[in-house]
Amino acid sequence: MEFEFEQLTARERLACPAGTGAAAAGAARQAWEVPGATGLTVHLSFGDVSGQSCLDQLTTDLVVHTWDLAQGTGKDTRLPGDLVDFAPDRFAGCGDLSGSGLFDPPLPAPEDASPQTRLPALPGRRDG
């Protein structure tokens, strides 16, 4: 029997770990499809931010976790240049997030390090 996620009821979807992620992704997609969404105020756990700031955070989060998955599965951790160029500046503006319990302290990186090298160092990721 094949598993057809789309055929589950809303309650069954939310009870399924994959369903929770799929439901959240669907809700996020709908939110970003609202005309002018980046100019709206988004209410996050730590306060209100602009839609653009929220989108920047989500994009940066996905870039970092893409690196995490590649690192954890032994794959190539080089990421698309435009995303690698985008993410470090957004992340660096957050400072040391280790107090949240979600990140290690930032690791030092040479001043002339490439964005690909700086990116994992910002949330305390180590190669290898």
N, CA, C and O of each residue as an XYZ file, in Angstrom:
512
protein
N       0.837     -1.180      0.000
C       0.000      0.000      0.000
C       0.885      1.247      0.000
O       1.783      1.374      0.832
N       0.634      2.151     -0.920
C       1.394      3.383     -0.993
C       0.848      4.412     -0.014
O      -0.353      4.469      0.250
N       1.755      5.222      0.516
C       1.374      6.280      1.437
C       1.064      7.526      0.624
O       1.928      8.027     -0.095
N      -0.143      8.026      0.728
C      -0.561      9.238      0.021
C      -0.893     10.305      1.052
O      -2.005     10.353      1.577
N       0.081     11.159      1.335
C      -0.090     12.180      2.357
C      -1.318     13.054      2.089
O      -2.059     13.399      3.010
N      -1.521     13.402      0.828
C      -2.617     14.300      0.470
C      -3.986     13.700      0.806
O      -4.958     14.442      0.940
N      -4.083     12.381      0.943
C      -5.361     11.740      1.219
C      -5.676     11.665      2.712
O      -6.776     11.255      3.083
N      -4.736     12.050      3.573
C      -4.985     12.038      5.007
C      -5.898     13.199      5.392
O      -5.926     14.228      4.718
N      -6.638     13.023      6.476
C      -7.441     14.123      7.005
C      -6.499     15.137      7.649
O      -5.336     14.827      7.907
N      -6.987     16.326      7.904
C      -6.173     17.358      8.555
C      -5.665     16.861      9.904
O      -4.509     17.107     10.247
N      -6.484     16.180     10.661
C      -6.066     15.649     11.969
C      -4.955     14.611     11.799
O      -3.980     14.612     12.551
N      -5.101     13.727     10.810
C      -4.076     12.715     10.568
C      -2.770     13.354     10.115
O      -1.690     12.903     10.498
N      -2.862     14.398      9.306
C      -1.656     15.079      8.844
C      -0.892     15.681     10.012
O       0.332     15.563     10.079
N      -1.596     16.322     10.930
C      -0.937     16.962     12.063
C      -0.385     15.945     13.057
O       0.560     16.246     13.786
N      -0.959     14.752     13.096
C      -0.473     13.711     13.991
C       0.790     13.050     13.447
O       1.516     12.395     14.194
N       1.049     13.212     12.190
C       2.189     12.613     11.509
C       3.342     13.610     11.525
O       3.145     14.759     11.130
N       4.563     13.210     11.975
C       5.671     14.163     11.965
C       5.874     14.811     10.601
O       6.114     16.015     10.517
N       5.783     14.033      9.548
C       5.914     14.611      8.204
C       4.743     15.544      7.940
O       4.887     16.537      7.227
N       3.596     15.231      8.504
C       2.406     16.050      8.310
C       2.538     17.417      8.943
O       2.072     18.409      8.384
N       3.166     17.479     10.099
C       3.355     18.756     10.768
C       4.205     19.681      9.909
O       3.884     20.857      9.738
N       5.287     19.142      9.373
C       6.152     19.945      8.501
C       5.435     20.365      7.236
O       5.561     21.506      6.792
N       4.677     19.437      6.648
C       3.957     19.750      5.412
C       2.880     20.795      5.668
O       2.669     21.684      4.844
N       2.197     20.693      6.806
C       1.159     21.671      7.136
C       1.781     23.052      7.348
O       1.238     24.057      6.890
N       2.915     23.098      8.039
C       3.594     24.375      8.273
C       4.088     24.965      6.958
O       3.979     26.171      6.736
N       4.629     24.123      6.089
C       5.117     24.612      4.791
C       3.960     25.160      3.960
O       4.106     26.190      3.302
N       2.822     24.489      3.985
C       1.654     24.959      3.239
C       1.159     26.296      3.756
O       0.822     27.186      2.974
N       1.114     26.439      5.075
C       0.664     27.700      5.673
C       1.642     28.827      5.337
O       1.225     29.947      5.043
N       2.940     28.530      5.382
C       3.942     29.552      5.054
C       3.823     29.960      3.589
O       3.909     31.143      3.259
N       3.630     28.998      2.731
C       3.494     29.313      1.301
C       2.296     30.230      1.073
O       2.387     31.197      0.317
N       1.186     29.931      1.717
C      -0.010     30.773      1.577
C       0.263     32.184      2.091
O      -0.165     33.162      1.478
N       0.970     32.293      3.206
C       1.267     33.608      3.778
C       2.127     34.437      2.828
O       1.901     35.638      2.680
N       3.111     33.810      2.186
C       4.009     34.554      1.299
C       3.360     34.877     -0.039
O       3.876     35.704     -0.790
N       2.243     34.241     -0.347
C       1.531     34.535     -1.591
C       0.621     35.763     -1.467
O       0.074     36.228     -2.467
N       0.457     36.281     -0.266
C      -0.350     37.488     -0.061
C       0.381     38.664     -0.708
O       1.552     38.894     -0.405
N      -0.280     39.410     -1.588
C       0.384     40.572     -2.201
C       0.919     41.529     -1.126
O       0.206     41.883     -0.186
N       2.163     41.933     -1.277
C       2.781     42.868     -0.334
C       3.194     42.235      0.979
O       3.410     42.949      1.958
N       3.310     40.916      1.031
C       3.621     40.220      2.284
C       4.920     40.701      2.924
O       5.014     40.758      4.150
N       5.909     41.043      2.127
C       7.182     41.475      2.714
C       7.076     42.820      3.415
O       7.948     43.164      4.213
N       6.032     43.585      3.138
C       5.835     44.869      3.795
C       4.947     44.800      5.027
O       4.769     45.803      5.719
N       4.393     43.640      5.305
C       3.516     43.476      6.470
C       4.326     43.208      7.728
O       5.516     42.903      7.643
N       3.705     43.316      8.883
C       4.344     42.989     10.158
C       4.080     41.526     10.481
O       2.952     41.044     10.378
N       5.147     40.827     10.876
C       5.056     39.415     11.242
C       5.316     39.313     12.739
O       6.287     39.877     13.244
N       4.464     38.604     13.438
C       4.587     38.428     14.883
C       5.345     37.126     15.157
O       4.827     36.033     14.927
N       6.578     37.262     15.651
C       7.410     36.106     15.964
C       7.535     35.952     17.478
O       7.109     36.827     18.232
N       8.108     34.864     17.910
C       8.207     34.587     19.349
C       9.008     35.648     20.098
O       8.773     35.867     21.287
N       9.937     36.303     19.435
C      10.776     37.298     20.095
C      10.355     38.730     19.813
O      10.976     39.666     20.318
N       9.308     38.916     19.014
C       8.829     40.264     18.731
C       8.339     40.413     17.304
O       8.319     39.452     16.534
N       7.952     41.608     16.968
C       7.438     41.904     15.637
C       8.570     42.313     14.702
O       9.470     43.062     15.084
N       8.511     41.813     13.478
C       9.489     42.172     12.452
C       8.739     42.389     11.145
O       7.574     42.014     11.011
N       9.419     42.995     10.195
C       8.807     43.170      8.878
C       8.752     41.825      8.160
O       9.519     40.910      8.460
N       7.849     41.729      7.228
C       7.770     40.518      6.417
C       9.086     40.244      5.710
O       9.500     39.091      5.587
N       9.754     41.310      5.240
C      11.044     41.126      4.562
C      12.080     40.554      5.512
O      12.834     39.658      5.133
N      12.131     41.058      6.742
C      13.067     40.534      7.731
C      12.773     39.070      8.031
O      13.693     38.262      8.158
N      11.516     38.736      8.144
C      11.125     37.354      8.403
C      11.547     36.455      7.240
O      12.081     35.367      7.457
N      11.312     36.902      6.026
C      11.701     36.133      4.845
C      13.213     35.959      4.787
O      13.701     34.881      4.446
N      13.957     37.011      5.116
C      15.417     36.914      5.153
C      15.858     35.876      6.185
O      16.761     35.081      5.924
N      15.215     35.885      7.360
C      15.564     34.915      8.406
C      15.253     33.495      7.962
O      16.063     32.590      8.165
N      14.104     33.294      7.367
C      13.730     31.958      6.902
C      14.687     31.456      5.831
O      15.090     30.293      5.844
N      15.045     32.331      4.913
C      15.972     31.948      3.847
C      17.327     31.588      4.429
O      17.919     30.575      4.054
N      17.819     32.408      5.340
C      19.110     32.143      5.975
C      19.065     30.831      6.750
O      20.017     30.052      6.701
N      17.986     30.581      7.453
C      17.817     29.342      8.202
C      17.884     28.135      7.265
O      18.543     27.141      7.571
N      17.211     28.227      6.145
C      17.222     27.119      5.188
C      18.610     26.911      4.581
O      19.019     25.774      4.347
N      19.325     27.990      4.328
C      20.683     27.867      3.786
C      21.579     27.163      4.802
O      22.309     26.238      4.446
N      21.531     27.593      6.065
C      22.366     26.981      7.104
C      21.993     25.510      7.288
O      22.880     24.666      7.411
N      20.719     25.195      7.308
C      20.323     23.796      7.504
C      20.613     22.933      6.282
O      20.776     21.720      6.409
N      20.680     23.537      5.112
C      21.129     22.792      3.933
C      22.587     22.395      4.122
O      22.976     21.268      3.814
N      23.393     23.327      4.630
C      24.790     23.012      4.938
C      24.847     21.906      5.988
O      25.626     20.963      5.851
N      24.019     22.013      7.044
C      23.993     20.997      8.099
C      23.719     19.604      7.535
O      24.406     18.637      7.862
N      22.699     19.526      6.679
C      22.335     18.226      6.103
C      23.456     17.667      5.226
O      23.755     16.474      5.279
N      24.067     18.525      4.429
C      25.175     18.060      3.593
C      26.331     17.580      4.465
O      26.914     16.527      4.206
N      26.657     18.341      5.484
C      27.750     17.981      6.394
C      27.436     16.668      7.107
O      28.288     15.784      7.191
N      26.223     16.545      7.615
C      25.833     15.363      8.375
C      25.736     14.087      7.553
O      25.856     12.986      8.089
N      25.520     14.234      6.266
C      25.407     13.058      5.399
C      26.653     12.830      4.560
O      26.672     11.965      3.685
N      27.698     13.613      4.833
C      28.955     13.425      4.119
C      28.936     13.895      2.673
O      29.739     13.438      1.860
N      28.037     14.792      2.352
C      27.930     15.315      0.988
C      28.741     16.605      0.860
O      29.270     17.123      1.842
N      28.824     17.101     -0.349
C      29.521     18.351     -0.630
C      28.775     19.503      0.045
O      27.579     19.682     -0.185
N      29.462     20.277      0.866
C      28.819     21.371      1.599
C      28.858     22.701      0.840
O      28.373     23.710      1.351
N      29.420     22.718     -0.358
C      29.402     23.958     -1.138
C      27.970     24.238     -1.573
O      27.285     23.365     -2.106
N      27.533     25.460     -1.338
C      26.164     25.871     -1.622
C      26.148     26.868     -2.773
O      27.185     27.438     -3.112
N      24.981     27.085     -3.378
C      24.898     28.066     -4.465
C      25.420     29.434     -4.023
O      25.077     29.935     -2.952
N      26.253     30.018     -4.872
C      26.924     31.269     -4.538
C      26.006     32.395     -4.127
O      26.327     33.140     -3.201
N      24.857     32.543     -4.795
C      23.977     33.661     -4.445
C      23.398     33.499     -3.047
O      23.207     34.492     -2.345
N      23.116     32.279     -2.631
C      22.599     32.057     -1.276
C      23.710     32.209     -0.236
O      23.487     32.754      0.845
N      24.895     31.727     -0.568
C      26.024     31.856      0.358
C      26.404     33.322      0.525
O      26.786     33.738      1.618
N      26.304     34.105     -0.537
C      26.587     35.533     -0.433
C      25.521     36.252      0.389
O      25.823     37.224      1.081
N      24.300     35.788      0.319
C      23.167     36.412      1.003
C      23.186     36.143      2.517
O      23.026     37.069      3.312
N      23.377     34.909      2.904
C      23.145     34.484      4.289
C      24.095     35.049      5.341
O      23.614     35.484      6.387
N      25.412     35.073      5.133
C      26.278     35.527      6.240
C      25.968     36.925      6.748
O      25.989     37.154      7.957
N      25.683     37.854      5.866
C      25.391     39.217      6.330
C      24.132     39.254      7.177
O      24.084     39.989      8.164
N      23.113     38.484      6.821
C      21.876     38.438      7.609
C      22.144     37.797      8.964
O      21.655     38.270      9.990
N      22.924     36.718      8.964
C      23.207     35.998     10.200
C      24.137     36.813     11.088
O      23.941     36.873     12.302
N      25.140     37.434     10.497
C      26.114     38.201     11.276
C      25.443     39.341     12.023
O      25.889     39.715     13.109
N      24.386     39.896     11.465
C      23.679     40.982     12.120
C      22.960     40.564     13.386
O      22.516     41.413     14.158
N      22.842     39.261     13.606
C      22.149     38.748     14.791
C      23.073     38.622     15.991
O      22.601     38.477     17.119
N      24.381     38.674     15.767
C      25.327     38.529     16.869
C      25.408     37.100     17.368
O      25.144     36.156     16.624
N      25.774     36.948     18.628
C      25.935     35.637     19.250
C      24.566     35.127     19.702
O      23.976     35.667     20.637
N      24.073     34.104     19.045
C      22.762     33.537     19.373
C      22.860     32.312     20.267
O      21.872     31.604     20.458
N      24.061     32.049     20.827
C      24.231     30.842     21.627
C      23.399     30.866     22.907
O      23.109     29.807     23.464
N      23.017     32.025     23.377
C      22.180     32.116     24.568
C      20.789     31.531     24.360
O      20.080     31.240     25.323
N      20.404     31.362     23.098
C      19.089     30.787     22.805
C      19.063     29.290     23.044
O      17.989     28.696     23.142
N      20.243     28.668     23.139
C      20.303     27.213     23.280
C      20.196     26.489     21.952
O      20.274     25.261     21.913
N      20.021     27.221     20.869
C      19.865     26.618     19.551
C      21.152     26.641     18.731
O      21.258     25.940     17.725
N      22.121     27.433     19.150
C      23.351     27.598     18.394
C      24.541     27.534     19.326
O      24.422     27.817     20.519
N      25.684     27.164     18.785
C      26.939     27.306     19.496
C      27.426     28.734     19.280
O      26.952     29.419     18.374
N      28.367     29.189     20.104
C      28.925     30.523     19.861
C      29.576     30.566     18.475
O      30.075     29.551     17.991
N      29.571     31.733     17.844
C      30.232     31.846     16.533
C      31.702     31.453     16.634
O      32.352     31.694     17.651
N      32.211     30.851     15.580
C      33.622     30.486     15.514
C      34.388     31.569     14.773
O      33.841     32.221     13.883
N      35.637     31.762     15.129
C      36.415     32.770     14.405
C      36.652     32.313     12.959
O      36.832     31.127     12.684
N      36.645     33.268     12.070
C      36.981     33.020     10.663
C      37.894     34.147     10.223
O      37.708     35.291     10.638
N      38.870     33.845      9.397
C      39.757     34.914      8.927
C      38.965     36.029      8.253
O      37.942     35.776      7.616
N      39.444     37.266      8.397
C      38.743     38.403      7.803
C      38.575     38.261      6.303
O      37.596     38.747      5.736
N      39.521     37.601      5.658
C      39.454     37.447      4.207
C      38.777     36.132      3.795
O      38.841     35.735      2.631
N      38.129     35.463      4.755
C      37.461     34.196      4.451
C      36.303     34.422      3.483
O      35.643     35.461      3.505
N      36.081     33.444      2.653
C      34.973     33.515      1.696
C      33.649     33.374      2.450
O      33.621     32.853      3.565
N      32.565     33.831      1.849
C      31.250     33.627      2.478
C      30.969     32.143      2.753
O      30.334     31.815      3.755
N      31.431     31.244      1.878
C      31.226     29.807      2.079
C      31.923     29.327      3.355
O      31.430     28.416      4.021
N      33.049     29.924      3.697
C      33.768     29.572      4.925
C      33.154     30.258      6.138
O      33.041     29.657      7.206
N      32.757     31.523      5.970
C      32.183     32.277      7.097
C      30.814     31.754      7.509
O      30.483     31.747      8.695
N      30.014     31.315      6.539
C      28.635     30.930      6.828
C      28.501     29.899      7.944
O      27.798     30.175      8.916
N      29.131     28.728      7.863
C      28.933     27.766      8.956
C      29.562     28.202     10.277
O      29.132     27.753     11.340
N      30.574     29.072     10.225
C      31.212     29.537     11.455
C      30.292     30.436     12.269
O      30.385     30.458     13.497
N      29.406     31.175     11.613
C      28.543     32.119     12.328
C      27.629     31.447     13.348
O      27.507     31.960     14.460
N      26.975     30.314     13.024
C      26.181     29.623     14.040
C      26.978     28.541     14.771
O      26.391     27.654     15.390
N      28.320     28.607     14.703
C      29.171     27.695     15.458
C      29.345     26.320     14.856
O      29.713     25.380     15.560
N      29.091     26.183     13.579
C      29.265     24.873     12.925
C      30.750     24.650     12.653
O      31.498     25.580     12.348
N      31.148     23.386     12.773
C      32.532     23.009     12.516
C      32.563     22.011     11.367
O      31.733     21.106     11.291
N      33.528     22.188     10.480
C      33.723     21.194      9.420
C      34.265     19.917     10.047
O      35.097     19.955     10.953
N      33.783     18.801      9.552
C      34.327     17.508      9.963
C      33.751     16.918     11.171
O      34.157     15.831     11.582
